[in-house]
């Protein structure tokens, strides 16, 4: 019995889809830099800065200086649980169990509670706003208080914010909190008041191992683009398609 036209069309579609998927995979393997930027919206004017950020997990020692500097620079409440950037310690045990700790955001350092013989590997992961190009927080804000600057930084206008917490719930990275005194949302601004004047961020300035990199994604010869080209960088939760511009080198699958 011959194959129907409908069945032939279905098979051609499956074959075409497989070829397309294979081509995308090959492109990702050949050019990981294009793959890591695949889901990111691009700026309208490529001649202007488009800020991005990278963190080299292999260099982070969990000293907490970045979190301390951030609080001082940006007047973040000193109480625990209020952070624009913080550090998490991941400990993978020999049995596969994953322990994640972040005492006071890592500001006071870390103590390993697990016996060394039980540890498969342990590492530190700094967290902060991902400054997404498709930011869920921008999309859900009912009053336009959360917005994206022309150079790709997600900010909050406190004069418009009504403290509704929609953006806090929408952020998949847990990077927002309600300021206990102002009753408005607060988050990492990428030290916009500094970088717009040619300075670097407070967290980068104090990092003793140079684990953090700020750069212009439009500058193909800049330090950030160079780092992305030379390392296997990934973003957190890529399946959410937020267009994250926070890249991690040596990002382990246990990190959420």
Secondary structure, DSSP 4 states (H G I P E B T S, - for coil): -PPPHHHHHHHHHHHHHHHHHHHHHHHHHH-HHHHHTTTPPPPS-TTS--EEEEEEGGG-----HHHHHHHHHHT--SSTT--SEEEEEEEEETTS-EEEE-GGGGTT-----S-GGGEEEEEEEEEE----TT-HHHHH-SSS-EEE-TTS-EEE-TTT-----HHHHH-TT---EE-TTT-SEE---TTHHHHTTT---HHHHH-TT--EEEEETT-TTSHHHHHHHHS-EE-TTGGG-----EEEET--TT--
